[in-house]
Amino acid sequence: MIEYYEPVKNDSLRVGIGETDFLPFIQKGYTLMLPENKEIKGVLIFLEDSKYDEKNRSSKQMYTQASENGFAVLSVSTEIPLDFYFSKSSMISTHTIIKEVFEKHNLPNENIFFLGASLVGHRAMRYIKFMKESDFKFQLNIKGIVACNFTMDFTRKWYQHKRDIRLNQIDLWEPTFINYLLETYLEGTPKTNPENYHNFSSYSYSDEKNENIKIYKDYGIRAYIEPAIKYKLTKQLRTLYENNSIDIVGFLAELNLAGNENTELIVLQPDDNPSTNKSAQSTWNAIQKDELMDWILKQTKK
């Protein structure tokens, strides 16, 4: 296990209009788990926060399976708390760390997989798009993506949060926080600046072109969703539209239309996840990691 994190910056970031709406910066750096006494066959990458996501809590769940099968696991964090990768600087920071880790530790640039739930998965999609559209000499040879229950359509997400705020039936910190960031960094709302929302989204139902789909059409894609319809209705008064599952299903449909036949959808049923708090992270926690590793190994042979 190798860790390197820079000292945390003594500063904070505004995340709302209130006097106390600030979040402190977090540590930029990485954690690398290397397989013991085995040749490295590939690398699993998680773009995790170093603090707010309880450092490496998703990647840790793959350490055993990865090590047994000769895979390294890399977790990378920028200094931005709850980073949505709005800025190029965040993605450049991530790319710089990844490049340095691969060079310093002689990691093979093959059989690269990005995995993650919630913001971890969203960052992966943003990073991949950024690299495809950039001219950096070092480019990862990405084999596949494991997408777990995260938002892809930020037009839908904005409307979801507008409804949450209007109804005022749940804790409004997240809806207020996310819509503030979206409106700030995407320079308006989906009504006033729809193209910025479409560009920021991996997939959007309201985007007739969905140009971003072609970025991911050559990768193996395994997607996990947990609709948790009854939970969201009773606990959050949310409808089917306020659900990440419809983003991912729409994304897979567009991938198939673009010619990607290497996609798979796994739907977790209520009995698959005993957690009483349904979230993107709890969906990831409930995934059968041995079976997921089997899928990853099959992808390396294609």
N, C-alpha and C positions, 0 to 999 in steps of 0.2 A: 504494500500500500504506500503510495507516494502522494504527498499533499504539498501544495504551495499556494498560499494566499497572501496578498499584499495587506499591509496595515490599513484599517478602515479609515476613510476620509472623514475628517471632523466637519461634516456639512450635512445638509438635508435637502430634500426635493419637495417642491410644492405639488400636492395632489388634490387640491380643492380650493374653494374660495374662502374658507373659514380661517380664522386666526391660527388655529392649531392643525390645519390640514397640511402637515409636512411628514415625510418619512425620512429617517436617517439613511445615509448611504451604507452599503454592505461591502463585504470583502470580495475583491476581484481575485480570481485564481482558479485552481482546479484540484480535483482528486483523481488519481489514476490507480486502478487496481489491475495488476498484471497476473496472468495465470501462472500458477506455481509449477516450475519444472516442465513447461510445455512450450512448444513452438507456437508463436502467436499467429492465429489464422485470420483474425479480423478484430474490429473494434466496435463496441456498442457505445453510442454517445448520447448523453443526457445534458441538456442545457438548463441546469438547475440553479436556483438561488442559493447563496451560501448561508443565508440566515432564515428568511421568512418561510422557506420551504423545508425547514429543519434539515440542514445540509445533507445532501445525498440520500434522502429517504426513499426516493424511487429507485435510483441506481443500485443501492445496497441490496435490493430484492433480487437483482440479477447476478450478484457476485458469484454465488455458488455455481449456478448453471453455466455462466460464462467461463469461469476458471476450469471447470471439468471438461469443457469443450474447446479450450485453447483460445478464448476470446479475452481481450482486454476490455475494461469498462472505464470510460472517461466522463467525468462530470465537470462542467465548466460554468462559471458564474461571472457576470459583469459586476460593476459596482452599483448599478442602478437597482433600487429596491423594487420588486415586482415589475421587472423590466418587460415591456411589451415589444421591445425592439422597434420602436417608432423611429429611432435615429440610426443613421449609418454608423455613427461612432460606436454604438453598442455592438453591431454586427462585425465591425472591423476589430473591435477588442476581442470578441469571441474567436474570430478567425486567427488573429495573432497568437492567441493562447493555444489553439488547436495546432497550428503550424509548429510552434515551438515545442509542444509536447511530442508531436510525431517525430520531429528531428532529434530531440534530446534523448528520447527513449527508443529510437529506432523502430517505431511502430510501422507495420506494413500498411501501405495505402491501398488496401483491397478489403472486400467484404465489410464495408462500412455501413452501419445501420444507425439511424436516429430513432430514438424512442421517447415517449413521454405522454403524460396527461396534463390537462389544464394548460398553464402558461409554458410548461416545459415542451409540450408538443407544438404549441403555437410558435414558439421561438424557433423550433426546428424548421418549420415551414417557411418562416421569414428568412432564416439564415440561408436555406437552400436556394430560395428565390434570389436573394441578394448575390450569392456567389455565381449563379447562372447568368446574372446580368452584369457581372463584373469581369475585369480582365486580370485578376490576380493569377500569378504564375502557379502557385500551389492551389490545387483543386482536389477535393476528396473524391475518391471513386466510390460513390454511394451506391449501395446495392438495394437497400430497402428502407421503408419507413413504417414504424409501428405507431399508429395514431389512436390515442385513447381518450375518448369522451371530452374533446376540447372544442372551443368555439372556432369555427372557420368563417362564418358569415357575420361580419361586424355591423352590417346594416341591420340584420335581424337582432343582434345583441343590443344595439342602441335602442331599438323599439321595445325590446323586452324590458330594459331598465326604465324607459319612460313610463311604461305601464306599472312597473313595480313602484315607482315614485308616486304616480297618480293614485294608486290604490292604498299605499302606505300601510301594508299589512305585514311586512317583514322588516328585518334589519336593513336599513337603506345605505349602510356604509359602502358596500360593494357596488350597487347600482350607481350611486352618486359619484364614487371614485372613478369607476371605469368610464362613465359618460363624460366626466370632466376631462379625462385624458384623451378620449376619442375626439371630443369637440376642440380641444386645444391643439393636439398634434395633427389632426386631419383637417384642421382649419374649417370647422363648421359641423353641420349635421348631415345625415344622409339626404335630407331635403335640399340643403343649400350646396352641398359639395359631394354628390353621389360618387363621382369618379374616384376620389381619394379613398372612399370606403371600399369600393370595388377593388382597387389596387392593393389595399392593405389586407384584404380577405383572400384566403386560399381559394375559397369558393363562395359565391353569393347567388341566392335564388333570384334576386332582383337584377342581376347582371346578365343581360342577354348574350354577351360575348364570352365571359368567363375566360379571359386570356391567360390567367394564371394556371389553368388546368394543364396546359401543355408542358409546364415546367416539371410536373410530377409524373408524366405519362410513361416514362421509361423505367420507373422503379417498381419493385415488388411492394405492395401496400397491404398491410393487415390492419384493420380498423376494429376497435372495440367500442361498443356503446352499451349503456345501461339506461334505457328510457325512464325507468322509475316513475311512471305516469301517475300512479295513485299517490306516491309520496309527494311528488311536486304539486299535485292538486290539493291534497289535504294540508300539507305543511307550508306551502308557498303560494297557493292559489294561482299557480301557473298553468297555462294551457299547453297544447302540443307544440305551438309555435315558440314558446319559451323553453326550448329544449335543444341541447347541443346535438342530439341524435339526428335531427333532420338535416343539420349541416353536413354531417359525415356521410349520411346516406346519399344526399344530393351530390357530394363530392365524388363518391364512388360511381354514381350513375354517369357523371360527366367524364370521368376517367375512362369508363367503358366505351362511351361514345367516341372518345379520342383514340381508341384502339388499344388501351391497356387491358389485357386479359389476365394479368397477374394481380388481381385484387381479391380480398377476402374480408367478409364482414362477420364478426362474432358478436352476437347479442346476448348480454348477460341477463338472465332471468332473476326474479326476486329471490329464489332459493340459492342462487350462485353467490350472493353477497350478503352475509349476515349483518353487516354494519347497519346501525339504525340511522346513521347520518350519511345520506346519499350525496356523493360529490364526485368530481372527476378523480380526485385522489383515492377515494374509497373504491372506485371502479378499478383503478390500477392495482390497488392492494389485493383485490379479489381475483385477479387474473391468474390462471394456472401457468406459472413461470416455466415449468419443465416442458409443457406443450408448446409454449411460445418459443422456447429455445430450439425445439424440434423444427418449427417453421423457419426460423432463421437459418438453421443448418441446411434445410432443403433449398433455400434461396441461393446459398453459396454454390450449389451444384448446377444452377441454371445458367 
